[in-house]
Amino acid sequence: QSRQQQTFKTKLENRLHTHDLELIEAALTINTEDGIKRQLRLNVNQFCHVMNVVLKDKGTQDEYEELFQKVDATNEGYIDWDKLCSHILMQCYEKDDKIKVAQIPQWKENKHIWTPHRDTIVRIALLRNPHRYITISREGQLCMWELNNKVHRSFKVQLPSAVKSKDLWVTHFVPMHKINKIAIAFTSKEIDPCLQLTIKEIKKGIFKNVRLVHHHGHDDWVRQVKYAEHLDCFISCATTEKNSLILGWIEKSSSTMRTTAFHISQGVNSFDYSSDLNLIATAGVNYQVCLWNPYVISKPVGLLVGHMASVVHVIFNCSKGQLISLSKDKVLRIWDTQLQICIQRLTGIFPKGPEVQSTLLYDDLRHRLYSAFNNQFSFLEVKMELKDRILSHNKPVINAIYCAKYNQVISVCQDGDVNVWHLDNGQRVKQFTGTHDAEVTSMTLDEYSMKILTASVDGVIKVWDFNGQCSNLLVPSSGAAIDVSQILVIPRKTIVIGWERYVTVFRSNQMFSYYVEPSDWKGGQEHSDDILVCAYCPPNSLATASYDGEIIIWNANNETYIKHLRQRCKKNTIRRRANTIKMLQQRKNRQTKDKPSRRPSILQDKGKDVTAKPKTAYEEFLERVTEDDDDDISEFAISKLTFLDKRVGGEGADLVSCGRYAWVMVL
């Protein structure tokens, strides 16, 4: 029994196997005399009975009813095999999308780092012990960086005394981790600064612990060479169609390497090898990235197409099974090596300019991507994955509502991403994105909790089923963009409130067409300022509140107003202030008239300055009251309005409103 309870925690659709689906298909179809299969249309009771017979103890009655409601998204009252099969197929697609989304890296903003380099940065490398980064530029300036991207040490490489510094360029360097040294290659064909070696001296056999092996496989400049320890071979590439990529296998008894050649159209700019995946990725001049098995030269095992310019760099991200590629037009792409698809495209983050020399380094341990374009140094860092909590949305959440019918919570964010969550286990069971072209401002459920209504700042309201299909598009009558602040669904009507002085209503008998235009509100315009919020109390009470603090009670059936509530309306407040000022002024005049003067009045000429006497507390209070006449009207705006349903018709207040400056009114 405990095992069965544990099984039922997963969705019914995920517990169905191929054999189960075949049995369901056989139960929902019959063969006619002509040999043609005809599908049966079943209602909820018939469907639950068939599922109980076919699946036996794989599900419960409630799960079968819930599955029927999900499949019957249009509320037609019946389903068939095609509808059920389409629903299960959509569930599989969504499951795949969730897996892909979970693997997409979320990058922080590209940060530029100040460097002492004054020439093109040739290469970026990572030191293992101590953990630091190294950059070197063409003029020989070497920098060591701390993990916080601060310069640890910077110095100019000492060149051989016999060679003038202006005649030398640094072409490459390699960290030698085991002996804690760095080998630097110059255009002088020498290796420095550990010791100076020449090819001629190595050939003569002067150094007993050094052996020279070689091959002449390329017909043009070699763009990159790398030793693959796992394969025990040297990999090199060139921008020629013939012998574009060559693997040089080291023979113990021979100085000439055995070679394996790969022929790639237009050649290869660079490559990378992953020992974990045993794949070689090539950055093609023909805009393509190829994945090669080192032992199969006939054709690549994967072809990644998407770049619009020559690819110049490729780097494996082994921990995620991904590949990073950079093209000449400074477009960065992230590829899934298993699915062989592009999961992310980054553009506009690297410095713009003419032809540049670039280099990349990906720190797999710290999830950082360092890049250098000429002498500009920058890095991208992947946002830390929060394992202890779930971020439901990438943007601020606008609204979250509870659907009692399915025991689910629906949430929406500013970007329009709608998520459906199961309340029992907190798992996301549905997601559909890109619901609106503009920022989403409101969301609600329909009268039967079968549809989701969302609205945006452009005034468009969309009606969705729980499968993410849009069934209706409600548009404002004026055609202008109206910032919708609230959607309220009442019997036979949908009320839309926005930054307008009238109520917008869509009637239920209009929802049979896709495009729906609003009907006229019979009560006309009663508010003198924009309506912000509304509330409904069965059977027929509707309350609307505006920006100036006025609340109007309507009869929702005949759409006529009942009364105006202006306890804290701007008009009444200004009127009360005027009366207060008038009363205080009269009181002051009476006090001045009754009080005898102790000093003779002093006449002053108009041209002479008179020293102002300090104001009394009474005069300051009077000025303060007078200055409030021109206060910002937003002080009166009502942001929330709700009925206390349990108290309606009884004693005490039953309507609550709140606004700015912590004002709460109970009416």
C-alpha positions in Angstrom: 0.0 0.0 0.0 2.8 2.4 0.8 4.5 1.6 -2.5 1.2 2.4 -4.3 0.8 5.7 -2.4 4.4 6.6 -3.4 3.5 5.8 -7.1 0.4 7.9 -7.1 2.5 11.0 -6.2 3.5 11.2 -9.8 1.1 12.3 -12.5 -1.1 9.7 -14.1 0.2 10.6 -17.6 3.8 9.8 -16.5 2.8 6.4 -15.2 1.4 5.2 -18.5 3.6 3.0 -20.6 3.4 2.1 -24.3 1.4 -1.1 -23.5 -1.1 1.0 -21.5 -1.5 3.4 -24.3 -2.1 0.6 -26.8 -4.9 -0.8 -24.5 -6.5 2.6 -24.2 -6.4 3.1 -28.0 -8.1 -0.3 -28.5 -10.8 0.6 -26.0 -11.5 4.0 -27.5 -11.7 2.7 -31.1 -13.9 0.1 -32.9 -13.5 -1.5 -36.3 -16.5 -1.1 -38.7 -17.6 -3.6 -41.2 -15.6 -1.7 -43.9 -12.4 -2.3 -41.9 -12.2 1.4 -40.9 -11.4 2.4 -37.4 -13.9 4.7 -35.8 -13.2 6.6 -32.6 -15.6 6.6 -29.7 -16.6 9.8 -28.0 -16.9 9.4 -24.2 -18.2 11.6 -21.5 -16.6 11.8 -18.1 -18.4 8.8 -16.5 -17.8 6.6 -19.6 -14.2 7.5 -19.7 -13.6 6.8 -16.0 -15.3 3.4 -16.4 -13.1 2.5 -19.4 -9.9 3.6 -17.6 -10.9 1.5 -14.5 -11.3 -1.6 -16.7 -8.2 -1.1 -18.9 -5.7 0.2 -16.3 -7.2 -1.5 -13.3 -5.2 -0.2 -10.2 -2.9 2.3 -12.0 -5.0 5.3 -11.1 -7.9 6.5 -8.9 -11.3 7.8 -9.9 -10.2 11.3 -9.0 -7.2 11.1 -11.3 -9.3 9.8 -14.2 -11.7 12.7 -13.8 -8.8 15.2 -13.5 -7.3 13.7 -16.7 -10.6 14.1 -18.5 -10.9 17.8 -17.5 -7.4 18.4 -18.7 -8.0 16.8 -22.1 -11.4 18.5 -22.5 -9.9 22.0 -22.4 -12.7 23.4 -24.6 -15.3 22.1 -22.1 -17.2 20.2 -24.8 -18.2 17.4 -22.5 -16.6 14.5 -24.4 -13.1 13.3 -25.5 -11.8 10.8 -28.0 -8.5 9.0 -28.7 -7.1 11.9 -30.8 -7.7 14.4 -28.0 -6.1 12.1 -25.4 -3.2 11.3 -27.6 -2.6 15.1 -28.3 -2.7 15.9 -24.6 -0.1 13.2 -23.7 2.1 14.3 -26.6 2.0 17.9 -25.4 3.0 16.7 -21.9 6.1 15.0 -23.4 7.0 18.1 -25.4 6.7 20.3 -22.2 8.8 17.8 -20.3 11.6 18.0 -22.9 11.4 21.8 -22.8 11.8 21.9 -19.0 14.9 19.8 -19.3 16.3 22.1 -22.0 15.5 25.2 -20.0 17.1 23.8 -16.9 20.4 23.4 -18.8 20.5 26.9 -20.2 23.1 29.0 -18.4 21.9 32.3 -16.9 24.8 34.8 -17.3 25.5 37.9 -15.3 26.3 41.1 -17.1 29.6 41.2 -19.1 32.2 42.9 -16.9 35.2 44.7 -18.4 38.5 44.4 -16.5 41.2 47.1 -16.6 44.6 45.6 -17.8 48.1 47.0 -18.1 48.3 45.5 -21.6 48.9 48.0 -24.4 48.9 45.5 -27.2 46.8 42.5 -28.4 46.3 39.8 -25.7 47.6 36.6 -27.3 46.3 34.0 -24.8 44.5 33.5 -21.5 45.4 30.5 -19.4 44.5 29.0 -16.0 47.1 28.1 -13.4 46.2 25.1 -11.2 48.4 25.7 -8.2 48.0 28.4 -7.0 44.7 29.1 -8.7 45.3 32.1 -10.9 44.7 33.4 -14.4 47.5 34.4 -16.8 47.3 36.7 -19.7 50.1 37.8 -22.0 50.1 40.4 -24.8 52.0 40.6 -28.0 54.6 43.1 -26.7 55.5 40.7 -23.8 53.5 42.1 -20.9 52.5 39.2 -18.6 49.8 39.6 -16.0 48.8 37.2 -13.2 45.3 37.6 -11.9 43.7 36.7 -8.6 40.3 34.9 -8.6 38.6 38.2 -7.8 40.0 39.5 -11.1 42.5 41.8 -9.5 46.1 42.1 -10.8 48.4 40.0 -8.6 51.6 40.7 -10.6 52.5 42.3 -13.9 55.9 42.5 -15.5 57.6 42.7 -18.9 59.1 39.5 -20.1 62.9 39.7 -20.4 63.9 39.0 -24.0 67.1 37.4 -25.2 69.9 39.9 -25.1 70.9 39.3 -28.7 67.5 40.2 -30.0 66.0 43.6 -30.1 62.6 43.9 -28.4 61.0 45.7 -31.3 61.7 42.8 -33.6 59.9 40.3 -31.4 56.3 39.4 -30.8 55.0 36.9 -28.3 53.0 34.2 -30.3 52.0 31.7 -27.6 52.7 30.5 -24.1 52.1 27.3 -22.1 51.9 26.9 -18.3 54.1 24.0 -17.2 52.2 23.0 -14.0 54.5 20.3 -12.8 57.6 22.4 -12.7 55.8 25.6 -12.0 57.2 27.5 -15.0 55.9 29.1 -18.1 57.2 28.5 -21.6 56.8 31.5 -24.0 57.2 31.4 -27.8 58.4 34.4 -29.7 58.7 35.1 -33.4 62.5 34.5 -33.0 61.8 30.7 -33.2 63.1 30.2 -29.7 61.5 29.1 -26.4 62.0 31.3 -23.3 62.6 31.8 -20.4 63.1 28.4 -18.8 66.0 27.7 -21.3 66.6 28.6 -24.9 66.2 25.7 -27.3 66.6 25.6 -31.0 65.3 23.1 -33.4 68.8 22.4 -34.8 70.1 21.6 -31.3 67.3 19.1 -30.6 67.9 17.4 -34.0 71.6 16.9 -33.1 70.6 15.0 -30.0 72.4 17.4 -27.6 69.5 17.1 -25.0 69.1 13.4 -24.1 65.7 13.9 -22.4 64.2 15.6 -25.4 63.0 13.9 -28.6 61.8 15.5 -31.8 58.9 14.0 -33.6 57.2 15.6 -36.6 54.9 15.3 -39.6 54.3 17.3 -42.7 50.6 16.9 -43.1 49.5 20.6 -43.6 49.8 22.6 -46.7 49.3 26.0 -45.1 49.9 27.8 -41.8 49.0 25.8 -38.8 46.4 27.7 -36.8 46.5 25.7 -33.6 48.3 22.7 -32.1 47.4 20.8 -28.9 48.5 17.6 -27.2 45.7 15.3 -26.3 47.0 13.2 -23.3 44.0 10.8 -23.4 44.7 9.9 -27.0 48.5 10.3 -26.8 48.6 12.3 -30.0 49.1 15.9 -31.2 46.1 17.6 -32.9 46.6 20.4 -35.3 44.5 22.4 -37.7 44.8 24.7 -40.8 42.5 26.7 -43.0 42.8 24.3 -46.0 40.1 22.0 -47.3 42.5 19.1 -47.5 44.1 18.0 -44.3 42.1 20.5 -42.3 42.6 18.6 -39.0 45.4 16.1 -38.4 46.0 13.8 -35.5 49.7 12.9 -35.2 50.2 9.6 -33.3 53.6 9.2 -31.6 55.5 6.1 -32.6 58.1 4.9 -30.0 60.8 3.9 -32.5 60.2 6.6 -35.2 60.6 10.4 -35.3 57.9 10.7 -37.9 54.4 10.6 -36.5 51.6 8.5 -38.0 48.8 10.8 -39.1 45.1 10.7 -39.4 43.7 13.5 -41.6 40.2 15.0 -41.6 39.1 16.9 -44.7 36.7 19.8 -43.9 35.3 22.3 -46.4 37.2 25.6 -46.4 39.3 24.5 -43.4 39.3 25.0 -39.6 40.2 28.1 -37.6 40.5 26.3 -34.2 39.4 23.2 -32.3 38.9 21.7 -28.9 39.1 18.2 -27.5 37.0 16.7 -24.7 38.4 13.6 -23.1 35.1 13.1 -21.1 33.0 13.0 -24.3 35.9 11.8 -26.5 34.9 14.4 -29.1 36.8 16.9 -31.2 34.9 20.1 -32.0 36.1 22.2 -35.0 35.5 25.9 -35.7 34.9 25.9 -39.4 35.5 28.8 -41.8 32.3 27.7 -43.5 30.2 28.9 -40.5 29.7 25.4 -39.2 30.8 23.6 -36.0 31.6 19.9 -36.5 31.8 17.2 -33.8 34.2 14.4 -34.7 35.0 11.0 -33.2 38.8 10.8 -33.3 38.7 7.3 -34.9 36.1 8.1 -37.5 37.3 10.3 -40.4 34.6 9.7 -43.0 32.0 12.1 -41.5 31.3 14.0 -38.3 29.1 12.6 -35.6 27.4 16.0 -35.2 26.9 19.1 -37.3 26.0 22.4 -35.5 24.6 25.0 -37.9 23.5 28.5 -36.9 26.4 30.9 -37.2 26.3 33.6 -39.8 30.0 34.2 -40.0 33.2 32.2 -39.8 33.6 30.4 -36.4 36.9 31.3 -34.7 36.7 29.6 -31.3 35.2 26.5 -29.7 35.4 25.4 -26.1 33.8 22.4 -24.3 31.9 22.8 -21.1 32.3 19.2 -19.9 30.3 19.5 -16.7 27.1 20.5 -18.6 27.8 18.5 -21.8 27.8 21.7 -23.7 29.9 23.5 -26.3 30.7 27.2 -26.6 31.4 28.7 -30.0 32.3 32.3 -31.1 32.0 33.5 -34.6 33.8 36.4 -36.3 30.7 38.7 -36.0 31.1 38.4 -32.2 28.0 36.1 -31.7 28.4 33.5 -28.9 26.4 30.3 -29.1 25.9 27.6 -26.5 25.2 24.1 -27.9 23.9 20.9 -26.3 26.3 18.3 -27.6 23.9 15.4 -27.0 20.8 17.0 -28.6 23.0 18.9 -31.1 20.9 22.0 -30.9 21.7 25.6 -30.0 20.2 26.4 -26.6 21.4 30.0 -26.2 22.6 32.8 -28.4 24.4 35.9 -27.0 25.1 38.9 -29.1 25.9 42.6 -28.5 27.9 41.9 -25.3 31.4 42.1 -26.8 33.2 45.3 -27.9 32.4 46.4 -31.4 35.0 47.5 -33.9 37.1 46.5 -36.9 39.0 43.3 -37.5 40.3 42.1 -34.1 42.2 39.2 -32.6 40.3 37.3 -29.9 40.9 34.5 -27.5 38.6 32.7 -25.0 39.0 30.7 -21.8 36.3 28.9 -19.9 36.8 28.1 -16.2 34.7 25.0 -15.8 35.1 25.0 -12.0 34.0 28.6 -11.4 31.7 28.8 -14.5 33.4 31.9 -15.9 34.0 32.7 -19.5 37.0 35.1 -20.1 37.4 36.8 -23.4 40.0 39.2 -24.9 39.4 41.3 -28.0 42.7 43.0 -28.9 43.7 44.5 -25.5 40.2 44.6 -24.0 39.7 42.0 -21.3 36.3 41.0 -19.9 34.5 38.0 -18.4 31.0 36.5 -18.1 29.9 34.6 -15.0 27.1 32.1 -14.7 24.6 33.0 -12.0 24.7 30.7 -9.0 22.1 28.0 -9.1 19.9 28.2 -6.0 19.4 24.6 -5.0 17.6 25.2 -1.7 14.8 27.3 -3.3 12.9 27.4 -6.5 12.7 30.7 -8.5 9.3 30.4 -10.2 9.8 33.4 -12.6 12.6 35.5 -14.0 10.7 38.7 -13.6 8.6 40.1 -10.7 5.4 38.1 -10.1 2.3 40.2 -10.8 -0.4 37.9 -9.5 -1.0 34.4 -8.1 -4.5 32.8 -7.8 -5.8 29.6 -6.5 -7.9 27.2 -8.6 -10.0 25.1 -6.3 -11.2 22.9 -9.2 -7.8 21.4 -9.8 -6.2 22.3 -6.4 -3.5 24.3 -8.3 -2.0 27.8 -8.0 -1.5 29.9 -11.2 1.2 32.6 -11.2 2.2 35.2 -13.8 5.1 37.6 -14.1 5.7 40.8 -16.0 7.2 39.0 -19.0 3.9 37.0 -19.4 5.2 33.6 -18.3 2.3 31.7 -16.7 3.1 28.8 -14.4 0.7 26.3 -13.0 1.7 24.7 -9.7 0.4 21.7 -7.8 -0.5 22.8 -4.3 0.2 19.4 -2.6 3.8 19.0 -3.7 4.8 22.4 -5.0 5.7 21.0 -8.4 5.2 23.0 -11.6 2.8 21.0 -13.8 2.4 23.5 -16.7 4.1 26.5 -18.2 3.4 28.7 -21.2 5.5 31.7 -22.1 5.3 34.7 -24.3 1.6 35.3 -23.6 1.7 39.0 -24.5 3.8 41.4 -26.5 3.7 43.9 -23.7 4.1 43.9 -19.9 1.4 41.8 -18.2 -0.5 43.7 -15.5 -3.4 41.4 -14.3 -4.7 37.8 -14.3 -7.8 36.0 -13.1 -9.9 32.9 -13.7 -13.2 32.6 -15.5 -16.5 31.9 -13.8 -16.1 28.1 -14.1 -12.3 28.0 -13.3 -11.7 26.5 -16.7 -10.0 29.4 -18.4 -7.2 31.9 -17.5 -7.6 35.6 -18.4 -4.4 37.8 -18.7 -4.1 41.5 -19.5 -1.2 43.8 -20.5 -0.4 47.5 -20.6 -1.5 47.7 -24.3 -5.1 47.0 -23.3 -5.2 43.4 -24.8 -6.9 40.7 -22.8 -6.4 37.1 -23.7 -8.3 34.0 -22.6 -6.3 30.8 -22.3 -7.1 27.2 -21.5 -4.9 25.1 -19.2 -3.0 23.7 -22.2 -1.7 27.2 -23.1 -4.0 27.7 -26.1 -5.5 31.2 -26.6 -9.3 30.9 -27.3 -10.3 34.6 -27.2 -8.8 38.0 -27.7 -10.5 40.9 -26.0 -9.6 44.2 -27.5 -10.5 47.8 -26.2 -13.1 49.6 -28.2 -11.1 52.8 -28.8 -8.2 50.9 -30.2 -5.8 52.9 -28.0 -3.4 51.3 -25.5 -5.2 51.2 -22.1 -3.2 50.1 -19.1 -5.5 47.4 -17.7 -5.2 47.3 -13.9 -7.8 44.6 -13.0 -10.0 42.0 -14.6 -13.1 40.9 -12.7 -15.3 38.0 -13.9 -18.9 38.1 -12.6 -21.9 36.0 -13.8 -22.5 36.6 -17.6 -19.9 39.5 -17.7 -16.2 40.3 -17.7 -15.4 43.7 -16.2 -12.1 45.3 -17.3 -10.8 48.2 -15.3 -7.9 50.5 -16.5 -6.8 54.0 -16.6 -10.1 55.3 -18.0 -13.1 56.9 -16.4 -15.7 54.4 -17.6 -16.3 50.7 -17.0 -15.4 48.3 -19.9 -17.6 45.2 -20.1 -17.5 42.0 -22.2 -20.6 39.9 -22.2 -20.5 36.1 -22.1 -22.7 35.8 -25.3 -19.9 37.4 -27.3 -17.3 34.8 -26.4 -18.1 32.5 -29.3 -15.8 34.4 -31.7 -12.0 34.8 -31.4 -11.9 38.6 -31.5 -14.3 40.1 -29.0 -15.1 43.8 -28.7 -16.6 45.4 -25.6 -20.2 46.3 -25.1 -21.5 49.7 -23.7 -21.8 50.0 -20.0 -25.4 51.1 -19.4 -24.6 53.2 -16.4 -22.4 55.5 -18.5 -19.6 57.6 -16.9 -20.0 58.4 -13.3 -16.4 58.8 -12.2 -14.6 62.1 -12.7 -11.2 60.4 -12.6 -9.6 57.1 -13.8 -11.0 53.9 -12.3 -8.3 51.8 -10.7 -9.9 48.8 -8.9 -13.3 47.1 -8.5 -14.9 44.5 -6.3 -18.0 42.3 -6.6 -20.4 41.0 -3.9 -23.1 38.5 -4.9 -25.8 38.7 -6.0 -25.6 42.1 -7.7 -23.3 44.6 -5.9 -20.4 46.1 -7.8 -18.0 48.7 -6.3 -15.5 50.7 -8.3 -12.9 53.1 -7.0 -11.0 55.9 -8.8 -7.8 57.8 -8.6 -9.4 60.7 -6.8 -10.6 58.5 -3.9 -14.3 58.3 -5.0 -16.1 54.9 -4.6 -19.3 54.1 -6.5 -21.7 51.3 -5.8 -23.4 49.8 -8.8 -26.2 47.3 -9.5 -24.4 44.7 -11.6 -27.6 43.4 -13.2 -29.0 46.6 -14.7 -25.6 48.5 -14.6 -26.9 51.6 -12.8 -25.2 53.3 -9.9 -26.7 53.2 -6.4 -24.6 55.6 -4.4 -21.4 57.7 -4.3 -19.0 57.2 -1.3 -16.9 60.3 -0.9 -15.7 60.1 2.7 -12.1 60.7 1.5 -12.6 62.0 -2.0 -10.4 64.9 -3.2 -13.4 67.2 -3.8 -14.8 66.8 -0.3 -11.3 67.1 1.2 -10.7 70.4 -0.6 -14.1 71.7 0.5 -13.4 70.8 4.1 -10.0 72.5 4.0 -11.6 75.6 2.6 -14.2 75.7 5.4 -11.5 75.1 8.0 -9.4 78.0 6.6 -12.4 80.3 6.6 -13.3 79.4 10.2 -9.7 79.9 11.4 -9.5 83.2 9.7 -12.7 84.4 11.3 -11.5 83.3 14.7 -8.2 85.2 14.2 -10.1 88.3 13.2 -12.3 88.2 16.3 -9.2 87.7 18.5 -7.4 90.6 16.9 -10.4 92.9 17.2 -11.1 92.0 20.9 -7.4 92.3 22.0 -6.3 95.9 22.9 -3.1 97.2 21.4 -0.3 97.9 23.9 1.9 99.8 21.4 1.1 102.6 19.0 1.1 101.5 15.4 4.2 102.4 13.5 3.7 103.7 9.9 6.3 102.5 7.5 7.1 103.9 4.1 6.8 101.5 1.2 10.4 101.8 0.2 11.8 100.9 3.6 12.5 97.3 4.8 10.6 96.0 7.7 12.1 93.3 9.9 9.7 90.3 9.7 8.3 89.2 13.1 8.5 85.5 13.9 5.4 83.6 13.0 3.3 82.1 15.8 2.4 78.4 15.9 -1.1 79.4 15.0 0.0 81.2 11.8 2.3 78.3 10.8 -0.6 75.8 11.2 -2.8 78.1 9.1 -0.2 78.2 6.3 0.3 74.4 6.4 -3.4 73.8 5.9 -3.5 76.3 3.0 -0.5 74.7 1.3 -2.2 71.3 1.2 -4.7 72.6 -1.3 -2.4 71.8 -4.2 -1.2 68.4 -2.9 -0.5 65.6 -5.3 -3.8 63.9 -6.1 -2.1 60.5 -5.8 -2.6 60.8 -2.1 -6.3 59.9 -2.6 -5.8 57.0 -5.1 -7.4 53.7 -4.0 -5.2 50.7 -4.7 -7.4 47.8 -3.4 -11.1 47.3 -2.8 -12.8 44.2 -1.4 -16.1 43.1 0.2 -16.3 41.3 3.5 -18.7 38.6 2.2 -19.6 37.2 5.5 -20.7 40.5 6.9 -22.8 41.7 3.9 -26.4 42.3 5.0 -25.5 42.2 8.7 -24.4 44.7 11.2 -21.1 46.6 10.8 -19.0 47.6 7.8 -18.7 45.3 4.8 -16.5 47.2 2.3 -12.7 47.8 2.8 -10.5 50.1 0.7 -6.8 51.1 1.0 -4.5 53.5 -0.7 -1.3 55.5 -0.2 0.2 56.7 3.1 -1.3 53.6 4.9 -4.9 54.8 4.6 -7.4 52.0 5.2 -11.2 52.8 5.2 -13.9 50.4 6.4 -17.3 51.4 5.0 
